[in-house]
Amino acid sequence: MGAIITGEAVALELRPASFGARALGLLIDVVVHAALLAAALLTVVSAAPDLDPAAFRALALVAVVFFLVVVPVAVETISRGLSLGKLALGLRIVRDDGGAIRFRHALIRGLTGFLEIYATLGGLAIAVALFSDKSRRLGDVMAGTYALRRRVPLDKPVLAAVPAHLRQWAEVADIGRVPDGTARRAAMFVRQAGQLSPLSREETVRSLATELSHYVAPLPPAGTNAYDFVAAVLAERRARETARLAREHARSQALGARLRKLPFTD
């Protein structure tokens, strides 16, 4: 998984496509382009059976360039990195910074692709992709692009809950001074705790518990586990915020009902 840092210092987790997905998507595109090329050549032969061999070779060369270079470049440029094979596999070609590709990127990929896919029967593309990061082929390396997975399964939300032995303490604790930034970091830790190594998880939760302790009063009972403390603060904060929003919504609804009952005068 790759991380892109935006201008606002927000890390975006982008998942590059696997080698197998890229290969299958490319195979679909090659089959489609070859079928279009064959259909065009058959049309020329049937429409002009007595065509001069030199003229036929010239038309065939034009058809090859059109269907194997021009069409892929045009499709990727217009669709911003998509093609029939990529649509079928849920992929998209993006720049190294995660942005949409433009004509320049599609042109480099198209011209290089003719060499590494058709001229070498895919051998060069496979060799480069196997030994490059993000399974990039030569055209991607030269254009500064890679294939991104668009169909990424959503992670199930993980919500903190107040442990049973801390419920009485959480109901009376003053947690209103906890900064939003600290709460967001704690919530992110709870969501990702299962993906961290035990040592990293222990260090992070201890750091968060120490930071939260400066804004919570009274502190939880002695001997409380750091993770239980963080989870209790987050869960109680969420419950109080939900209750506050519900009260504000009820007041707004009541005020709206009273206003609708007032007589309207011109």
Residue frames as qw, qx, qy, qz and C-alpha x, y, z in Angstrom:
[[0.000, 0.889, 0.458, 0.000, 0.00, 0.00, 0.00],
 [0.442, 0.257, -0.009, 0.859, 1.37, 3.44, -0.90],
 [0.194, -0.760, -0.431, 0.447, 0.87, 6.66, 1.03],
 [0.314, 0.554, 0.239, 0.733, 0.40, 10.00, -0.73],
 [0.265, -0.512, -0.397, 0.715, 0.84, 13.17, 1.38],
 [0.216, 0.807, 0.446, 0.321, -1.47, 15.96, 0.21],
 [0.229, 0.546, -0.107, 0.799, -0.78, 19.68, 0.48],
 [0.522, -0.652, 0.045, -0.548, -2.78, 19.71, 3.70],
 [0.005, -0.451, 0.834, -0.319, -0.44, 17.09, 5.19],
 [0.818, -0.031, 0.336, -0.466, -3.14, 14.40, 4.99],
 [0.145, -0.322, 0.906, 0.233, -1.92, 10.89, 4.20],
 [0.794, 0.250, -0.056, -0.552, -3.97, 9.11, 1.54],
 [0.522, -0.242, 0.815, 0.064, -3.62, 5.33, 1.47],
 [0.664, 0.500, -0.264, -0.489, -3.57, 4.17, -2.16],
 [0.767, -0.164, 0.621, 0.013, -3.36, 0.51, -3.11],
 [0.212, 0.510, -0.640, -0.534, -1.34, -0.30, -6.24],
 [0.904, 0.181, -0.092, -0.376, -2.71, -3.04, -8.48],
 [0.730, -0.335, 0.583, 0.122, -1.16, -6.48, -8.26],
 [0.046, -0.393, 0.735, 0.550, 0.86, -7.97, -11.10],
 [0.230, 0.262, 0.930, 0.119, -1.89, -10.50, -11.84],
 [0.252, 0.759, 0.481, -0.360, -4.62, -7.86, -12.05],
 [0.098, 0.730, -0.306, -0.604, -2.50, -5.69, -14.33],
 [0.138, -0.209, 0.869, 0.428, -1.65, -8.64, -16.58],
 [0.259, 0.458, 0.850, -0.007, -5.28, -9.70, -16.92],
 [0.208, 0.824, 0.247, -0.466, -6.46, -6.15, -17.61],
 [0.014, 0.613, -0.530, -0.585, -3.73, -5.72, -20.21],
 [0.236, 0.045, 0.929, 0.282, -4.68, -9.02, -21.86],
 [0.303, 0.677, 0.637, -0.209, -8.27, -7.83, -22.21],
 [0.154, 0.833, -0.088, -0.524, -7.10, -4.59, -23.83],
 [0.122, -0.413, 0.756, 0.493, -4.75, -6.43, -26.20],
 [0.305, 0.301, 0.896, 0.121, -7.53, -8.80, -27.29],
 [0.270, 0.803, 0.419, -0.326, -9.91, -5.90, -27.92],
 [0.078, 0.778, -0.324, -0.533, -7.33, -3.89, -29.89],
 [0.200, -0.221, 0.869, 0.395, -6.28, -6.94, -31.92],
 [0.344, 0.495, 0.797, -0.034, -9.90, -7.74, -32.72],
 [0.244, 0.861, 0.157, -0.418, -10.51, -4.18, -33.92],
 [0.041, -0.621, 0.593, 0.510, -7.35, -4.31, -36.04],
 [0.284, 0.040, 0.924, 0.254, -8.33, -7.65, -37.58],
 [0.343, 0.680, 0.618, -0.194, -11.84, -6.39, -38.32],
 [0.162, 0.840, -0.121, -0.504, -10.44, -3.28, -40.02],
 [0.102, -0.436, 0.767, 0.460, -8.05, -5.31, -42.18],
 [0.324, 0.287, 0.897, 0.093, -10.79, -7.79, -43.17],
 [0.307, 0.794, 0.370, -0.373, -13.01, -4.86, -44.11],
 [0.085, 0.731, -0.415, -0.535, -10.29, -3.44, -46.36],
 [0.198, -0.178, 0.905, 0.332, -9.69, -6.83, -48.01],
 [0.322, 0.485, 0.812, -0.046, -13.40, -7.44, -48.60],
 [0.247, 0.842, 0.208, -0.432, -14.04, -3.90, -49.85],
 [0.378, 0.800, -0.386, -0.259, -11.07, -3.86, -52.22],
 [0.934, -0.117, 0.329, 0.082, -10.02, -7.44, -53.12],
 [0.764, 0.484, 0.101, 0.415, -7.82, -6.24, -56.00],
 [0.202, -0.970, 0.130, 0.048, -5.95, -3.70, -53.90],
 [0.566, 0.637, -0.448, 0.269, -2.29, -3.26, -54.82],
 [0.810, -0.262, -0.413, 0.323, 0.02, -5.09, -52.29],
 [0.376, 0.164, -0.246, 0.878, 2.00, -1.93, -51.58],
 [0.324, -0.450, -0.081, -0.828, -1.18, 0.03, -50.89],
 [0.794, -0.428, -0.388, -0.187, -2.47, -2.77, -48.67],
 [0.692, -0.112, -0.406, 0.587, 0.78, -2.76, -46.65],
 [0.095, 0.290, -0.133, 0.943, 0.51, 1.01, -46.24],
 [0.569, -0.461, -0.205, -0.649, -3.10, 0.73, -45.07],
 [0.834, -0.298, -0.452, 0.106, -2.16, -2.13, -42.77],
 [0.493, 0.062, -0.367, 0.787, 0.62, -0.04, -41.22],
 [0.203, -0.370, 0.019, -0.907, -1.77, 2.86, -40.69],
 [0.744, -0.411, -0.344, -0.398, -4.31, 0.51, -39.12],
 [0.758, -0.155, -0.488, 0.404, -1.70, -0.99, -36.79],
 [0.250, 0.147, -0.287, 0.913, -0.57, 2.43, -35.58],
 [0.393, -0.391, -0.141, -0.820, -4.16, 3.62, -35.22],
 [0.802, -0.386, -0.322, -0.322, -5.57, 0.67, -33.26],
 [0.831, -0.194, -0.372, 0.366, -2.47, -0.23, -31.22],
 [0.415, -0.033, -0.227, 0.880, -1.21, 3.27, -30.40],
 [0.135, -0.289, -0.131, -0.939, -3.69, 6.04, -31.21],
 [0.613, -0.469, -0.468, -0.430, -6.76, 4.33, -29.79],
 [0.681, -0.383, -0.503, 0.369, -5.16, 3.34, -26.42],
 [0.307, -0.009, -0.180, 0.934, -3.68, 6.84, -26.01],
 [0.271, -0.347, -0.258, -0.860, -6.99, 8.52, -26.84],
 [0.665, -0.476, -0.539, -0.201, -9.00, 6.26, -24.53],
 [0.620, -0.327, -0.438, 0.563, -6.64, 6.77, -21.56],
 [0.165, 0.104, -0.045, 0.980, -6.50, 10.53, -22.15],
 [0.396, -0.399, -0.337, -0.755, -10.27, 11.00, -22.35],
 [0.755, -0.465, -0.433, -0.164, -11.08, 8.64, -19.48],
 [0.206, -0.794, 0.437, -0.369, -8.17, 9.84, -17.30],
 [0.106, -0.479, 0.855, -0.169, -6.45, 6.49, -17.05],
 [0.724, 0.082, 0.585, -0.356, -9.17, 3.95, -17.82],
 [0.316, 0.277, -0.744, -0.520, -9.65, 1.35, -20.53],
 [0.812, -0.125, -0.331, -0.464, -11.94, -1.63, -21.08],
 [0.728, 0.021, -0.634, 0.260, -9.56, -4.01, -19.32],
 [0.161, 0.153, -0.531, 0.818, -9.01, -1.63, -16.41],
 [0.555, -0.216, 0.017, -0.803, -12.75, -1.10, -16.02],
 [0.845, -0.095, -0.474, -0.229, -13.29, -4.85, -15.90],
 [0.698, -0.043, -0.559, 0.445, -10.59, -5.31, -13.21],
 [0.399, -0.881, -0.253, 0.039, -11.34, -2.14, -11.24],
 [0.649, -0.237, 0.064, 0.720, -8.03, -0.42, -12.05],
 [0.239, 0.963, 0.121, 0.032, -6.97, 3.08, -13.06],
 [0.685, 0.205, -0.068, 0.696, -3.67, 4.54, -14.22],
 [0.230, -0.964, -0.129, 0.031, -2.61, 7.50, -12.06],
 [0.341, 0.762, -0.387, 0.391, 0.48, 9.66, -11.68],
 [0.580, 0.047, -0.652, 0.486, 3.06, 8.87, -9.01],
 [0.042, -0.110, 0.421, -0.899, 1.52, 11.62, -6.87],
 [0.192, 0.374, 0.847, -0.326, -1.93, 10.04, -7.15],
 [0.325, 0.529, 0.054, -0.782, -3.34, 12.57, -9.63],
 [0.772, 0.497, 0.374, -0.132, -5.12, 11.88, -12.92],
 [0.556, -0.112, 0.500, 0.654, -2.93, 11.32, -15.98],
 [0.337, 0.748, 0.002, -0.572, -2.94, 13.63, -18.98],
 [0.790, 0.598, -0.071, -0.115, -2.18, 13.34, -22.68],
 [0.191, 0.746, -0.630, 0.097, 1.59, 13.42, -22.09],
 [0.461, -0.330, 0.789, -0.237, 1.46, 10.42, -19.76],
 [0.823, 0.303, 0.416, -0.241, -0.89, 8.47, -22.03],
 [0.613, 0.736, -0.268, -0.105, 1.28, 9.21, -25.08],
 [0.001, -0.629, 0.768, -0.120, 4.46, 7.97, -23.39],
 [0.610, -0.090, 0.740, -0.269, 2.67, 4.84, -22.19],
 [0.798, 0.495, 0.215, -0.267, 1.16, 4.23, -25.64],
 [0.498, 0.743, -0.445, -0.054, 4.40, 4.63, -27.61],
 [0.117, -0.505, 0.831, -0.200, 6.41, 2.57, -25.13],
 [0.721, 0.035, 0.580, -0.379, 3.62, 0.01, -24.91],
 [0.794, 0.537, -0.144, -0.245, 3.84, -0.74, -28.63],
 [0.352, 0.606, -0.702, 0.126, 7.47, -1.74, -28.12],
 [0.153, -0.324, 0.844, -0.399, 7.18, -3.66, -24.84],
 [0.667, 0.139, 0.550, -0.483, 3.79, -5.30, -25.44],
 [0.815, 0.511, 0.119, -0.246, 3.44, -5.94, -29.17],
 [0.466, 0.726, -0.505, -0.017, 6.99, -5.83, -30.54],
 [0.081, 0.414, -0.866, 0.267, 8.33, -8.15, -27.81],
 [0.608, -0.263, -0.691, -0.290, 5.07, -10.09, -27.30],
 [0.609, -0.719, -0.096, -0.321, 4.82, -8.74, -23.76],
 [0.846, -0.061, -0.328, 0.415, 8.20, -10.09, -22.68],
 [0.311, 0.339, -0.243, 0.854, 9.73, -6.69, -21.91],
 [0.443, -0.548, -0.036, -0.709, 6.62, -5.51, -20.04],
 [0.886, -0.377, -0.256, -0.084, 6.56, -8.66, -17.88],
 [0.736, 0.078, -0.327, 0.587, 10.28, -8.50, -17.13],
 [0.092, 0.412, -0.198, 0.885, 10.15, -4.87, -16.00],
 [0.596, -0.510, -0.119, -0.608, 6.90, -5.30, -14.03],
 [0.884, -0.253, -0.383, 0.093, 8.23, -8.30, -12.12],
 [0.669, -0.098, -0.277, 0.683, 11.25, -6.37, -10.82],
 [0.047, 0.398, -0.019, 0.916, 9.75, -2.90, -10.33],
 [0.074, 0.220, 0.674, -0.701, 7.78, -1.49, -7.44],
 [0.481, 0.406, 0.300, -0.716, 3.99, -1.35, -7.84],
 [0.634, 0.262, 0.705, 0.183, 4.25, -3.80, -10.80],
 [0.285, 0.817, -0.051, -0.498, 5.01, -0.95, -13.20],
 [0.816, 0.344, 0.321, 0.337, 5.93, -1.70, -16.78],
 [0.519, -0.020, 0.161, 0.839, 8.49, 0.30, -18.74],
 [0.027, 0.612, 0.390, 0.688, 5.89, 2.77, -19.99],
 [0.493, -0.813, -0.304, -0.059, 4.83, 3.52, -16.42],
 [0.671, -0.415, -0.023, 0.614, 8.43, 4.06, -15.30],
 [0.371, 0.177, 0.284, 0.866, 9.07, 6.51, -18.15],
 [0.153, -0.634, -0.399, -0.645, 5.73, 8.33, -17.75],
 [0.007, -0.184, 0.565, -0.804, 5.80, 8.44, -13.94],
 [0.689, -0.176, -0.104, -0.695, 2.56, 6.48, -13.52],
 [0.005, -0.104, 0.982, -0.160, 1.27, 3.27, -11.97],
 [0.472, -0.333, -0.658, -0.483, -1.96, 1.24, -11.80],
 [0.224, -0.187, 0.555, -0.779, -4.23, 1.91, -8.83],
 [0.130, -0.345, -0.930, -0.014, -6.93, -0.36, -7.43],
 [0.284, -0.300, -0.098, -0.906, -10.25, 1.48, -7.52],
 [0.770, -0.370, -0.348, -0.387, -12.32, -1.28, -5.89],
 [0.235, 0.299, -0.739, 0.557, -10.95, -1.33, -2.36],
 [0.513, -0.516, -0.683, -0.070, -13.07, -3.06, 0.29],
 [0.232, -0.732, 0.129, -0.628, -14.18, -0.70, 3.02],
 [0.305, 0.107, -0.800, 0.506, -12.80, -1.39, 6.43],
 [0.459, -0.644, -0.593, -0.150, -15.46, -2.09, 9.02],
 [0.098, -0.736, 0.224, -0.631, -15.63, 0.78, 11.52],
 [0.611, -0.191, -0.658, 0.396, -14.20, -0.03, 14.93],
 [0.276, -0.746, -0.027, -0.605, -15.87, 1.94, 17.71],
 [0.212, 0.219, -0.744, 0.595, -14.51, 2.12, 21.21],
 [0.611, -0.558, -0.456, -0.329, -16.77, 1.00, 24.08],
 [0.281, -0.656, 0.455, -0.532, -16.63, 1.82, 27.76],
 [0.424, 0.074, -0.887, 0.168, -15.41, -1.24, 29.68],
 [0.565, -0.586, -0.535, -0.226, -17.91, -2.46, 32.25],
 [0.629, -0.452, -0.387, 0.500, -15.66, -1.71, 35.22],
 [0.278, -0.101, 0.000, 0.955, -15.23, 1.94, 34.09],
 [0.051, -0.613, -0.608, -0.501, -18.86, 2.84, 33.36],
 [0.375, -0.824, -0.385, 0.181, -19.52, 4.54, 36.70],
 [0.448, -0.473, 0.107, 0.751, -16.29, 6.52, 36.45],
 [0.254, 0.199, 0.528, 0.786, -16.96, 7.54, 32.82],
 [0.098, -0.753, -0.606, -0.237, -20.43, 8.88, 33.68],
 [0.338, -0.901, -0.179, 0.202, -19.02, 11.46, 36.12],
 [0.631, -0.212, 0.208, 0.717, -15.60, 12.14, 34.57],
 [0.193, 0.880, 0.010, -0.433, -14.90, 15.57, 33.11],
 [0.654, 0.021, 0.548, 0.520, -13.67, 14.92, 29.56],
 [0.352, 0.879, 0.316, -0.061, -14.89, 18.12, 27.92],
 [0.088, -0.891, 0.314, 0.316, -11.38, 19.57, 27.70],
 [0.709, -0.074, 0.598, 0.367, -9.97, 16.78, 25.51],
 [0.151, 0.569, -0.346, -0.731, -8.70, 18.49, 22.30],
 [0.829, 0.432, 0.074, -0.348, -10.18, 17.36, 19.01],
 [0.473, 0.640, -0.603, -0.050, -6.73, 16.51, 17.63],
 [0.175, -0.351, 0.872, -0.293, -5.96, 14.20, 20.54],
 [0.705, 0.169, 0.522, -0.449, -9.36, 12.54, 20.22],
 [0.746, 0.563, -0.203, -0.291, -8.81, 11.97, 16.49],
 [0.276, 0.553, -0.783, 0.077, -5.42, 10.35, 17.08],
 [0.393, -0.159, 0.812, -0.400, -6.91, 8.13, 19.77],
 [0.780, 0.346, 0.279, -0.440, -9.79, 7.12, 17.49],
 [0.618, 0.609, -0.467, -0.171, -7.36, 6.32, 14.68],
 [0.012, -0.438, 0.872, -0.218, -5.33, 4.18, 17.07],
 [0.619, 0.045, 0.645, -0.446, -8.42, 2.21, 18.12],
 [0.791, 0.500, -0.007, -0.353, -9.27, 1.53, 14.46],
 [0.625, 0.604, -0.494, 0.033, -5.74, 0.43, 13.58],
 [0.477, -0.603, 0.589, -0.247, -4.72, -1.26, 16.83],
 [0.923, 0.027, 0.375, -0.083, -5.21, -4.72, 15.37],
 [0.762, 0.617, -0.062, 0.187, -2.74, -3.96, 12.56],
 [0.007, 0.848, -0.460, 0.263, 0.08, -2.80, 14.84],
 [0.626, 0.158, -0.706, 0.290, 2.80, -4.94, 16.33],
 [0.619, -0.621, -0.466, 0.119, 2.40, -5.62, 20.08],
 [0.527, -0.276, -0.160, 0.788, 5.36, -3.40, 20.99],
 [0.065, 0.225, 0.251, 0.939, 4.18, -0.50, 18.81],
 [0.423, -0.599, -0.532, -0.424, 0.63, -0.88, 20.09],
 [0.616, -0.558, -0.423, 0.361, 1.77, -0.78, 23.71],
 [0.393, -0.151, -0.033, 0.907, 3.96, 2.29, 23.20],
 [0.075, -0.359, -0.384, -0.847, 1.26, 4.17, 21.31],
 [0.492, -0.641, -0.527, -0.263, -1.52, 3.49, 23.79],
 [0.577, -0.471, -0.339, 0.575, 0.70, 4.48, 26.72],
 [0.244, 0.013, 0.113, 0.963, 1.54, 7.77, 25.00],
 [0.261, -0.472, -0.472, -0.698, -2.13, 8.46, 24.26],
 [0.579, -0.608, -0.539, 0.069, -3.18, 7.59, 27.80],
 [0.481, -0.323, -0.210, 0.787, -0.57, 9.98, 29.21],
 [0.051, 0.164, 0.255, 0.952, -1.73, 12.77, 26.90],
 [0.409, -0.542, -0.555, -0.480, -5.41, 12.20, 27.72],
 [0.558, -0.480, -0.557, 0.386, -4.72, 12.19, 31.45],
 [0.242, -0.081, -0.115, 0.960, -3.88, 15.91, 31.27],
 [0.295, -0.154, -0.261, -0.906, -7.45, 16.73, 30.16],
 [0.640, -0.352, -0.616, -0.297, -9.50, 14.23, 32.20],
 [0.026, -0.237, 0.652, -0.720, -10.58, 14.58, 35.83],
 [0.524, -0.643, 0.558, 0.001, -10.79, 12.62, 37.96],
 [0.268, 0.449, -0.818, -0.238, -8.40, 10.01, 36.63],
 [0.828, -0.105, -0.442, -0.327, -9.65, 6.43, 36.36],
 [0.816, -0.546, 0.163, -0.101, -9.19, 4.04, 39.28],
 [0.159, -0.695, 0.692, 0.111, -5.63, 2.97, 39.99],
 [0.475, -0.134, 0.862, 0.120, -4.47, -0.02, 37.98],
 [0.662, 0.607, 0.273, -0.345, -6.70, 0.78, 34.99],
 [0.689, 0.112, 0.511, 0.502, -5.32, -0.59, 31.73],
 [0.077, -0.410, 0.220, 0.882, -4.13, 2.16, 29.34],
 [0.076, -0.152, -0.753, -0.636, -6.20, 0.79, 26.45],
 [0.177, -0.614, -0.766, 0.070, -9.34, 0.61, 28.62],
 [0.158, -0.621, -0.223, 0.734, -8.77, 4.23, 29.69],
 [0.005, 0.233, -0.452, -0.861, -8.41, 5.47, 26.10],
 [0.141, -0.311, -0.842, -0.418, -11.43, 3.45, 24.93],
 [0.172, -0.641, -0.672, 0.328, -13.59, 4.70, 27.81],
 [0.071, -0.538, -0.025, 0.840, -12.75, 8.34, 27.13],
 [0.077, 0.084, -0.623, -0.774, -13.47, 7.98, 23.41],
 [0.175, -0.419, -0.865, -0.212, -16.74, 6.09, 23.91],
 [0.156, -0.671, -0.544, 0.479, -18.04, 8.50, 26.57],
 [0.049, -0.426, 0.173, 0.887, -17.03, 11.51, 24.48],
 [0.121, -0.096, -0.743, -0.651, -18.88, 10.08, 21.49],
 [0.187, -0.546, -0.816, 0.042, -21.97, 9.33, 23.59],
 [0.125, -0.644, -0.330, 0.679, -22.06, 12.85, 25.05],
 [0.015, 0.291, -0.390, -0.873, -21.56, 14.44, 21.66],
 [0.141, -0.276, -0.844, -0.438, -24.36, 12.30, 20.18],
 [0.178, -0.644, -0.688, 0.285, -26.68, 13.28, 23.02],
 [0.093, -0.540, -0.060, 0.835, -25.82, 16.97, 22.58],
 [0.086, 0.084, -0.596, -0.794, -26.56, 16.85, 18.86],
 [0.173, -0.444, -0.862, -0.175, -29.84, 15.05, 19.54],
 [0.139, -0.663, -0.495, 0.544, -30.90, 17.77, 22.02],
 [0.016, -0.418, 0.215, 0.883, -30.00, 20.52, 19.55],
 [0.117, -0.127, -0.781, -0.600, -31.97, 18.77, 16.83],
 [0.167, -0.578, -0.792, 0.108, -34.99, 18.43, 19.12],
 [0.095, -0.631, -0.243, 0.730, -34.82, 22.14, 20.04],
 [0.028, 0.232, -0.480, -0.845, -34.55, 23.05, 16.37],
 [0.144, -0.324, -0.860, -0.366, -37.56, 20.90, 15.52],
 [0.159, -0.654, -0.646, 0.361, -39.59, 22.42, 18.36],
 [0.060, -0.534, 0.020, 0.843, -38.66, 25.95, 17.33],
 [0.068, 0.035, -0.672, -0.737, -39.59, 25.20, 13.73],
 [0.142, -0.493, -0.853, -0.098, -42.96, 23.83, 14.82],
 [0.117, -0.684, -0.426, 0.581, -43.70, 26.99, 16.84],
 [0.027, -0.391, 0.293, 0.872, -42.70, 29.25, 13.96],
 [0.077, -0.173, -0.808, -0.557, -44.97, 27.38, 11.57],
 [0.140, -0.619, -0.759, 0.146, -47.91, 28.00, 13.94],
 [0.100, -0.490, -0.156, 0.852, -47.39, 31.78, 13.98],
 [0.471, 0.765, 0.422, -0.120, -49.76, 33.83, 11.81],
 [0.486, -0.009, 0.360, 0.796, -48.19, 35.24, 8.68],
 [0.192, 0.850, 0.308, -0.381, -49.08, 38.79, 7.64],
 [0.614, 0.590, 0.225, 0.474, -48.33, 40.61, 4.43]]
